[in-house]
Amino acid sequence: MKVYLLADFGSTYTKLTAVDLELSHILATTQCPTTVKTDIAEGLNHATAEIENQIGKFEIEALHACSSAAGGLRMVVSGLVEELTAEAARVAALGAGARVIRVFSNKMTKGDVRELETIQPDLFLLTGGTDGGDEQCILANAATVAKLNLTCPILIAGNCQATDECFEILSAAGKESRICPNVLPKLGTLNIQPVQEEIRALFLKRIIQAKGLSRVTRLLDDIMMPTPVAVLKALTLLAHGTDKECGIGPLMAVDLGGATCDVYSISAGSPKESNTVMRGLPEPEAKRTVEGDIGMRINAYGVVEAAGGLERLTAMSGVSMQETTDLLSQFSKNPSVLPETAAMEQLDKALASLALEVSTIRHAGTISEAYTPAGLMYIQEGKDLRDIRQLLFIGGTLIRTRYPQAIAECCRYSPARPESLRPEQFDLYLDKRYILSAMGVLSEIHPNEALRLMKKEICFE
């Protein structure tokens, strides 16, 4: 039997999916601890052996992979105006699958410099100014970065009148630099795809080597992309379909982990009414946001702080204040702990609900009223997701819980927060076998088969 193997090298687990392409069937899935501190091939070999235990002896037709091992792709970005070029750089980096550790705007301060040297990111994205606009900010930041003990590659994607000089400044200091087209060539125009392609190229060339993944290249046909890019590709394919098979339409997806919460939307999100005008940057149709302060274990306290405090968490869970405090302490000390009691299960349900409420509000656009001489107008910032009819839960707590529908309610448009343009009505789907990253990898080679497998495997709740 010939089998297509698709691997996802995560920071904690190496996940493996075995596919029979001829039958359009997922034969088995498994996960084993990622052995990034020793030999990362060990985790892959253990997972392959587990697949063999499930389906018997097989011949590997191909083995492709994505990765977020050892913390994923850690990026710092800088721009001129926080709401414009800096935000454009952040959107570009997130869409390329990076973890954006820090965003700097305007000229970097001494405190910014100390923070950057402490972070030591995998990539630095230097932007600033529209084409023909301000040059001083990006040039000053290039000169500052040139003096730092920073070894990562630097992508320059700002005002085209200043990028050559930035490159000369950085190259003279021995920094590896590359020039890309401006992420914000003019106000209201995003141009993020070239930067995203360059980020992916650098990931393949340098980050794989740095994370030890080159040790498995002899076993693999290809390591294609960061895991979040694979997920975003899978979701885009699922929404749009191909020229041979239709997709399911606009959707939102949520992946809630122990430390972060990723939210995805595949939707134009344009204003619905003629008396609504857009403000701020245009949004990419395929959008990813990452909430680095929201998580079920390491960042459980972040959920509490962002959602309104312990009182709200205890009221929602029905667990006493003292027991809630004790359990939160336990969660932070032991991030791998699973709910073992009724109180832990109820607290997990409440934490997940509040985490999704905060994360989806941050992801979705907002709308506000404005009175003008022409009458009442509405100002929209970000994407209007009210017409989305599909919500997808990905992996982890959202798949293990007995209460997915109740948790999903916290992603819905609420009269209590009328300014938040979240989905009004939706069907809930579960990626119970965590196949999306695998399907994103497969979609690069066999998009029609990947689409059919997702439509077949992702469960309606």
C-alpha positions as CSV (number, residue, x, y, z in Angstrom):
1,M,0.0,0.0,0.0
2,K,1.4,3.4,-1.0
3,V,0.8,6.2,1.5
4,Y,1.3,10.0,1.4
5,L,2.7,11.1,4.8
6,L,2.2,14.7,5.9
7,A,4.1,15.9,9.0
8,D,3.7,18.9,11.2
9,F,6.8,19.5,13.5
10,G,5.3,21.5,16.4
11,S,7.0,22.9,19.4
12,T,5.4,20.2,21.6
13,Y,4.2,17.4,19.3
14,T,5.1,16.1,15.9
15,K,1.8,15.3,14.1
16,L,1.6,12.8,11.3
17,T,-1.2,12.2,8.8
18,A,-1.3,9.2,6.5
19,V,-3.4,9.7,3.3
20,D,-4.4,7.3,0.5
21,L,-4.8,9.7,-2.4
22,E,-6.3,7.2,-4.8
23,L,-9.2,6.5,-2.4
24,S,-9.3,10.1,-1.1
25,H,-9.1,8.7,2.4
26,I,-7.2,9.6,5.6
27,L,-5.9,6.3,6.8
28,A,-4.6,7.4,10.2
29,T,-3.3,10.3,12.3
30,T,-1.1,10.4,15.3
31,Q,1.2,12.6,17.3
32,C,4.4,12.0,19.3
33,P,6.5,14.4,21.4
34,T,8.8,16.6,19.3
35,T,12.4,15.7,20.0
36,V,13.9,19.0,19.0
37,K,16.4,19.0,21.8
38,T,18.0,15.7,20.7
39,D,17.3,14.5,17.2
40,I,14.1,15.7,15.7
41,A,14.0,12.6,13.5
42,E,13.3,10.5,16.6
43,G,9.8,12.0,17.0
44,L,9.1,11.5,13.3
45,N,10.2,7.9,13.4
46,H,8.1,7.2,16.5
47,A,5.0,8.8,14.8
48,T,5.7,6.7,11.6
49,A,5.9,3.5,13.7
50,E,2.6,4.4,15.4
51,I,0.9,4.9,11.9
52,E,2.3,1.5,11.0
53,N,0.7,0.0,14.1
54,Q,-2.7,1.4,13.0
55,I,-2.7,0.5,9.3
56,G,0.0,-2.2,8.9
57,K,3.1,-2.1,6.6
58,F,3.1,0.5,3.9
59,E,5.3,2.1,1.3
60,I,5.9,5.9,1.6
61,E,4.9,7.5,-1.7
62,A,5.9,11.0,-0.5
63,L,6.7,12.8,2.8
64,H,6.1,16.5,3.1
65,A,6.0,18.7,6.2
66,C,5.4,22.1,7.8
67,S,6.8,23.3,11.1
68,S,6.4,25.6,14.0
69,A,9.1,23.8,16.1
70,A,11.1,25.6,18.7
71,G,8.8,28.6,19.0
72,G,8.0,29.0,15.3
73,L,9.1,31.9,13.2
74,R,9.8,34.7,15.7
75,M,9.7,38.2,14.1
76,V,10.0,41.8,15.1
77,V,8.6,44.5,12.8
78,S,9.1,48.2,12.7
79,G,7.3,51.0,10.8
80,L,6.6,54.7,10.8
81,V,3.0,55.2,12.0
82,E,1.5,52.6,14.3
83,E,-1.8,52.4,12.5
84,L,-0.3,52.5,9.0
85,T,3.1,51.1,7.9
86,A,3.7,49.4,11.3
87,E,0.3,47.7,11.1
88,A,0.9,46.8,7.4
89,A,4.2,45.1,8.4
90,R,2.4,43.2,11.3
91,V,-0.3,42.0,9.0
92,A,2.2,40.8,6.4
93,A,4.3,38.9,9.1
94,L,1.2,37.3,10.6
95,G,-0.1,36.2,7.2
96,A,3.3,34.6,6.5
97,G,3.0,32.4,9.6
98,A,5.3,34.3,11.9
99,R,4.9,35.0,15.6
100,V,5.2,38.8,15.9
101,I,7.0,39.3,19.1
102,R,7.1,43.1,19.0
103,V,6.0,46.0,16.8
104,F,8.0,49.2,16.9
105,S,6.7,52.5,15.4
106,N,8.5,55.8,14.7
107,K,12.2,56.0,15.4
108,M,13.5,53.4,17.7
109,T,14.3,54.5,21.3
110,K,17.2,53.3,23.5
111,G,14.6,51.2,25.3
112,D,13.5,49.7,22.0
113,V,17.1,48.8,21.2
114,R,17.6,47.0,24.5
115,E,14.4,45.1,24.0
116,L,15.3,44.1,20.4
117,E,18.8,42.8,21.5
118,T,17.1,40.8,24.2
119,I,14.5,39.3,21.9
120,Q,17.0,38.2,19.2
121,P,14.3,37.4,16.6
122,D,14.6,35.0,13.7
123,L,13.7,37.7,11.3
124,F,13.4,41.5,11.4
125,L,11.0,43.4,9.0
126,L,12.0,47.0,8.5
127,T,9.3,49.3,7.0
128,G,8.3,52.9,7.1
129,G,6.9,55.6,4.8
130,T,4.8,55.3,1.7
131,D,6.6,55.5,-1.6
132,G,7.7,59.1,-2.0
133,G,6.8,59.9,1.6
134,D,8.9,60.0,4.8
135,E,12.4,58.6,4.5
136,Q,14.0,59.7,7.7
137,C,12.3,57.1,10.0
138,I,13.3,54.0,8.1
139,L,16.8,55.4,7.5
140,A,17.3,56.1,11.2
141,N,16.0,52.7,12.2
142,A,18.3,51.0,9.6
143,A,21.3,52.9,11.1
144,T,20.2,51.9,14.6
145,V,19.8,48.2,13.7
146,A,23.2,48.2,11.9
147,K,24.9,48.9,15.2
148,L,23.2,46.1,17.1
149,N,24.4,42.6,18.0
150,L,21.7,41.2,15.8
151,T,22.4,38.1,13.6
152,C,19.0,37.5,12.0
153,P,18.2,38.4,8.4
154,I,16.6,41.8,7.8
155,L,13.9,42.4,5.2
156,I,13.5,46.0,4.0
157,A,10.0,46.8,2.7
158,G,9.4,50.5,3.1
159,N,9.6,53.7,1.1
160,C,11.2,52.7,-2.2
161,Q,13.2,55.9,-2.3
162,A,15.0,54.9,0.9
163,T,15.4,51.1,0.6
164,D,18.7,51.1,-1.4
165,E,20.3,53.3,1.2
166,C,19.0,51.2,4.0
167,F,20.5,48.1,2.3
168,E,23.9,49.9,2.0
169,I,23.8,50.9,5.7
170,L,23.0,47.4,6.8
171,S,25.3,45.6,4.4
172,A,28.2,47.8,5.4
173,A,27.6,46.6,9.0
174,G,27.7,42.9,7.9
175,K,24.0,42.4,8.2
176,E,22.2,40.0,5.9
177,S,19.5,42.1,4.2
178,R,17.0,41.8,1.4
179,I,14.9,44.5,-0.3
180,C,11.2,43.8,-1.0
181,P,8.5,46.0,-2.4
182,N,6.9,48.4,0.0
183,V,4.2,46.8,2.2
184,L,2.2,50.1,2.0
185,P,3.2,51.8,-1.3
186,K,0.4,54.4,-0.9
187,L,-2.2,55.1,1.7
188,G,-5.0,52.6,1.5
189,T,-3.0,50.1,-0.6
190,L,-1.5,46.9,1.0
191,N,1.1,45.0,-0.9
192,I,2.1,42.2,1.4
193,Q,2.4,39.2,-0.8
194,P,6.0,39.8,-2.0
195,V,7.2,40.2,1.7
196,Q,5.3,37.0,2.6
197,E,7.0,35.1,-0.2
198,E,10.4,36.3,1.0
199,I,9.6,35.4,4.6
200,R,8.8,31.9,3.4
201,A,12.0,31.6,1.4
202,L,14.1,32.7,4.4
203,F,12.2,30.2,6.5
204,L,13.1,27.4,4.2
205,K,16.7,28.5,3.7
206,R,17.8,29.5,7.2
207,I,15.2,28.8,9.9
208,I,15.0,25.1,9.2
209,Q,18.8,24.9,9.7
210,A,18.7,26.9,12.9
211,K,15.9,24.8,14.4
212,G,17.6,21.5,13.6
213,L,15.0,20.5,11.0
214,S,17.7,20.0,8.4
215,R,18.5,16.7,10.2
216,V,15.2,15.2,8.8
217,T,15.6,16.5,5.2
218,R,17.1,13.2,4.2
219,L,13.8,11.6,5.3
220,L,11.5,14.2,3.7
221,D,10.7,15.3,0.2
222,D,10.1,18.8,1.4
223,I,9.6,21.1,4.4
224,M,7.3,23.6,2.7
225,M,6.1,26.3,5.1
226,P,5.5,27.4,8.6
227,T,2.5,25.6,10.2
228,P,0.2,28.7,10.4
229,V,0.7,29.3,6.7
230,A,-0.3,25.7,6.0
231,V,-3.5,26.2,8.1
232,L,-4.3,29.5,6.3
233,K,-3.8,27.8,2.9
234,A,-6.1,25.0,3.9
235,L,-8.8,27.3,5.2
236,T,-8.6,29.4,2.0
237,L,-8.9,26.3,-0.1
238,L,-11.9,25.1,2.0
239,A,-13.6,28.5,1.6
240,H,-12.9,29.1,-2.1
241,G,-12.7,25.6,-3.6
242,T,-11.0,24.9,-6.9
243,D,-12.0,25.1,-10.5
244,K,-13.1,21.5,-10.2
245,E,-14.8,21.5,-6.8
246,C,-16.7,24.1,-4.9
247,G,-15.7,25.3,-1.4
248,I,-18.0,25.9,1.6
249,G,-17.9,29.8,1.4
250,P,-16.6,32.5,3.8
251,L,-15.6,31.1,7.2
252,M,-13.9,31.9,10.6
253,A,-11.6,29.5,12.4
254,V,-10.2,29.5,15.9
255,D,-7.2,27.5,17.3
256,L,-6.9,27.9,21.0
257,G,-3.7,26.6,22.6
258,G,-2.1,26.8,26.1
259,A,-0.2,30.0,25.4
260,T,-1.8,31.7,22.4
261,C,-5.1,31.9,20.4
262,D,-5.0,32.1,16.6
263,V,-8.1,33.4,14.8
264,Y,-8.5,33.1,11.0
265,S,-11.1,34.6,8.7
266,I,-11.6,34.0,4.9
267,S,-13.9,36.8,3.9
268,A,-13.8,40.1,2.1
269,G,-15.4,41.8,5.1
270,S,-16.5,44.8,3.0
271,P,-19.2,47.3,4.3
272,K,-22.7,46.0,3.8
273,E,-24.5,49.3,3.6
274,S,-24.1,52.3,1.2
275,N,-23.9,54.7,4.2
276,T,-20.9,52.9,5.7
277,V,-17.3,54.2,4.9
278,M,-14.0,52.4,5.7
279,R,-11.3,53.9,7.9
280,G,-7.8,52.6,8.4
281,L,-5.9,50.0,6.4
282,P,-7.6,47.6,4.0
283,E,-7.8,44.0,5.4
284,P,-6.5,40.9,3.6
285,E,-9.3,38.5,2.6
286,A,-7.3,35.6,4.2
287,K,-6.5,37.1,7.6
288,R,-4.8,35.6,10.6
289,T,-4.4,37.2,14.0
290,V,-2.5,35.8,17.0
291,E,-3.3,36.8,20.6
292,G,-0.1,36.2,22.5
293,D,-1.6,37.0,25.9
294,I,-4.5,34.5,25.6
295,G,-4.2,30.8,26.4
296,M,-5.6,28.0,28.4
297,R,-2.6,27.3,30.5
298,I,0.5,29.4,30.3
299,N,-1.6,32.5,29.6
300,A,-4.7,31.6,31.6
301,Y,-4.1,34.7,33.7
302,G,-4.1,36.7,30.4
303,V,-7.6,35.5,29.7
304,V,-8.7,36.6,33.2
305,E,-7.2,40.1,32.8
306,A,-8.5,40.7,29.2
307,A,-12.0,39.4,30.0
308,G,-12.8,41.4,33.1
309,G,-11.3,39.7,36.1
310,L,-11.7,36.7,38.4
311,E,-15.3,37.7,39.3
312,R,-16.5,37.1,35.7
313,L,-14.6,33.9,35.4
314,T,-16.0,32.4,38.6
315,A,-19.5,33.6,37.8
316,M,-19.3,31.9,34.4
317,S,-17.8,28.7,35.7
318,G,-19.7,28.3,38.9
319,V,-16.4,27.5,40.7
320,S,-15.6,29.2,44.0
321,M,-13.1,32.1,44.0
322,Q,-10.7,30.1,46.2
323,E,-10.8,27.0,44.0
324,T,-10.5,29.1,40.8
325,T,-7.4,30.8,42.2
326,D,-5.9,27.5,43.2
327,L,-6.6,25.9,39.7
328,L,-5.2,28.9,37.8
329,S,-2.0,28.6,39.8
330,Q,-1.9,24.9,39.0
331,F,-2.5,25.5,35.3
332,S,0.4,28.0,35.1
333,K,2.8,25.6,36.9
334,N,1.8,22.6,34.9
335,P,0.7,23.6,31.4
336,S,0.1,20.0,30.3
337,V,-2.5,19.3,33.0
338,L,-5.9,18.1,31.6
339,P,-9.2,18.5,33.5
340,E,-9.7,15.7,36.0
341,T,-12.5,17.0,38.1
342,A,-15.9,18.6,37.5
343,A,-14.5,21.9,38.8
344,M,-11.6,21.8,36.4
345,E,-13.8,21.0,33.5
346,Q,-16.2,23.9,34.2
347,L,-13.3,26.2,34.7
348,D,-11.8,25.1,31.3
349,K,-15.2,25.7,29.6
350,A,-15.3,29.2,31.1
351,L,-11.7,30.0,30.2
352,A,-12.2,28.8,26.6
353,S,-15.4,30.8,26.3
354,L,-13.8,34.0,27.5
355,A,-10.6,33.4,25.5
356,L,-12.7,33.1,22.3
357,E,-14.8,36.1,23.1
358,V,-11.7,38.3,23.6
359,S,-9.8,36.9,20.6
360,T,-12.7,37.1,18.1
361,I,-13.5,40.7,19.2
362,R,-9.9,41.7,18.5
363,H,-9.9,39.9,15.1
364,A,-13.2,41.3,13.8
365,G,-13.8,44.8,12.6
366,T,-15.8,47.5,14.4
367,I,-18.4,50.0,13.4
368,S,-19.4,53.3,14.9
369,E,-21.9,56.1,14.2
370,A,-21.1,59.5,12.8
371,Y,-23.5,62.3,12.2
372,T,-22.8,64.4,9.1
373,P,-24.6,67.1,7.2
374,A,-25.9,64.3,4.9
375,G,-27.3,62.4,7.9
376,L,-26.3,59.4,9.9
377,M,-23.2,57.6,8.6
378,Y,-21.3,54.5,9.9
379,I,-17.5,54.2,10.2
380,Q,-16.1,50.7,9.7
381,E,-12.6,49.7,10.7
382,G,-11.5,46.2,9.9
383,K,-13.6,43.4,8.5
384,D,-17.4,43.0,8.7
385,L,-17.8,39.2,9.5
386,R,-21.5,39.3,10.3
387,D,-22.4,37.3,7.2
388,I,-20.0,34.4,7.8
389,R,-22.0,31.2,8.2
390,Q,-19.2,28.7,9.1
391,L,-17.1,28.6,12.3
392,L,-14.4,26.0,12.6
393,F,-12.7,24.8,15.8
394,I,-9.1,23.5,15.4
395,G,-7.5,21.1,17.8
396,G,-6.7,21.2,21.5
397,T,-9.3,22.2,24.1
398,L,-11.9,23.2,21.5
399,I,-11.9,19.6,20.2
400,R,-11.7,17.8,23.6
401,T,-14.4,19.8,25.3
402,R,-17.9,18.4,25.8
403,Y,-19.3,21.9,25.3
404,P,-18.2,23.1,21.9
405,Q,-21.6,24.7,21.1
406,A,-21.7,26.7,24.3
407,I,-18.2,27.9,23.8
408,A,-18.9,28.9,20.2
409,E,-21.7,31.2,21.4
410,C,-18.9,33.5,22.7
411,C,-17.8,34.0,19.1
412,R,-21.2,35.3,18.0
413,Y,-22.3,38.9,17.4
414,S,-23.7,40.2,20.6
415,P,-26.1,43.1,21.3
416,A,-24.0,43.8,24.4
417,R,-21.0,44.6,22.0
418,P,-22.8,46.0,18.9
419,E,-19.7,47.6,17.6
420,S,-18.0,44.2,17.1
421,L,-18.7,42.9,13.6
422,R,-18.6,39.2,14.5
423,P,-20.7,36.5,12.8
424,E,-24.4,36.6,13.5
425,Q,-25.4,33.0,12.7
426,F,-23.1,30.1,11.9
427,D,-22.8,26.3,11.8
428,L,-20.0,24.8,13.9
429,Y,-17.4,22.4,12.4
430,L,-14.7,20.6,14.3
431,D,-11.2,19.6,13.0
432,K,-11.3,16.6,15.3
433,R,-8.3,14.8,13.8
434,Y,-6.3,18.1,13.4
435,I,-5.7,17.7,9.7
436,L,-5.8,21.3,8.5
437,S,-2.0,21.8,8.6
438,A,-1.5,18.6,6.7
439,M,-4.1,19.6,4.1
440,G,-2.5,23.0,3.7
441,V,0.8,21.1,2.8
442,L,-1.1,18.7,0.5
443,S,-2.9,21.6,-1.2
444,E,0.5,22.8,-2.7
445,I,0.6,19.6,-4.8
446,H,-2.9,18.1,-4.9
447,P,-5.4,20.9,-4.1
448,N,-8.5,19.0,-5.3
449,E,-7.7,15.9,-3.2
450,A,-7.0,18.2,-0.1
451,L,-10.3,19.9,-0.6
452,R,-12.2,16.6,-0.8
453,L,-10.5,15.3,2.3
454,M,-11.4,18.4,4.3
455,K,-15.0,18.3,3.2
456,K,-15.2,14.7,4.1
457,E,-13.3,14.7,7.4
458,I,-14.2,18.0,9.1
459,C,-17.2,17.3,11.3
460,F,-20.4,19.2,11.6
461,E,-21.3,19.6,15.3
